[in-house]
Amino acid sequence: MLTGLNHLTLSVSCLEISFNFYTQTLGCKPLAKWKRGAYLLAGDFWLCLSLDANTKNKISSEYTHIAFSVSPESLNHYRQNIVRLNLKLWKENTSEGDSIYILDPDNHKLELHVGNWQTRLVATKQNPYEDMVFYDIPEVN
């Protein structure tokens, strides 16, 4: 049985550029860095950057992306500083919760999102997606 998401590893084409983006631009906390990689924390979430010559730099046409939780104040900071921070947008927000959709230096699709699964379910119960079915919702501690 799965107990949670352990970590995420992203292939990067230039470790220094990606390390600086995730630590200086997004505010991840560096834990360790070596010649071909780095460990970072995004809140309590473990993120690994791994230098990889096969990194695909093209923007994918699919919707798959990584969503990071941010406070409303942080999201406003990013939104107000898109040009100064050199953030590239890939989508406009159309779902529950305030979000901005950005690309990292290797064009990995990222979302900076205010909200969580609970707020998403409340919103979708009020306006369900096509053929949406709701299951028993786990209690939150």
N, C-alpha and C positions, 0 to 999 in steps of 0.2 A: 504494500500500500504506500502510495506517495504521501509524504508528510509536508511537502512544501517545495518551493523553488530554491535550489541550493546556490547556484551562481550562473552567470552568463559570461561566455567568452566571445569576444569580438575579434575577428581577424582585422588587422590594420596594416596599411601600406607604409606608414611612417610612424614609428613609436613616439617620437618627440612631439609631433604635431597632434596626434591623438591624445597623448598624455596631457599636454597643455590644454586641449579643448575640454577634456573631461574634468580636469582638476581646476583650471583657472576660469574657464567660461561657465561650466555647469556647477562647479563647486564640489565635486567628488573628493573624498579624502584619500590621499595616497597612503598605501600600506607598505608596498614593496615595489621595487623597480629593478630590472636587470636588462641585459643586452637585448633580449628578444621579447620582453613582456613587462607587464605591471599588474599589480593587484590594487584595486581601489574599492572604496565603499561609497555607495549612493544611499545615504541613510544607514540602514542595517543590511543593505543588499550588497553582496560581493560581486564585483565586476572585474573581469580579467581582460586585459588587452594583450593580444598575441601577434607579434610581427609575422606576417605571412606574405610571401612573394605572390601568392595566388589570390590575394584579396581582390574581389570584384569591386570596381569603383563606379560602375554604372548604377544609376538609380533604377531600382526594380519597379516594374509596373504593377506588382501585386501589393496588397494592402498590409502585409505583415510588417509589424513595427514593434518597437520597445517603448513602453510608457513608463515614465518616471513620475512619482508623486511629488508635487510641489505645493507650497502654501499659496494662497491668493496673492500675498505680497511679493513673493518670489516670481510668480508668473507675470505680475505687472512689471517687475524689474526687467525680465527678459523681453517682454513685449515692447516696452519703452526703449529698449536698447538693442533692438534687432540689428540695425545697421552698424552701430558701434561694436557689437560683439561678433559681427560678421556671420549672423545666423541665416541660413538658407531655409526658406519655407518650402514644404512639399504638399501641403493640404490646408484647407480652411476647416475649422471646427464646425461640425454639424450635429454632434451628439451631446448628451447630457454632460454637464460639468464644463468648466472653462478649460480650454486647452490651446496650446500652440504646437504645431507639427513642424519639426526642424530636421535637417540633415546633419550628420556628423562629417568630419573631414573625408571619410571614405564612403559617404552617401548612405550610411545606415540610417533607416528611417526611425526617428525618435518622436515621442510625444511627451510634452510636459503638461501634466494633468492635475487639476484640482478636483478631487473626488475619489471615490473608491467603489468597490463592487456593491456596497449597500446603497449608495446614492444612485448608482446606475440602475439597480433593480427597482427602487422606488420610482424613478423616472419612467422606466420601461413598463411598469405595471400601469401607469397612467396613460402611456402611449405605446402599446406593444408593437414590436416588429412583426412582420407578416408571419403567421402560423407559430407565434411564440408560445412556448409551454413553460410554466414555472414549476419548480420542484420544491421540496422541503428546504427551507433556508436554515443553514446552521446557525446556532447561537454564537454570538460574538462575546468573548470575555472582556 
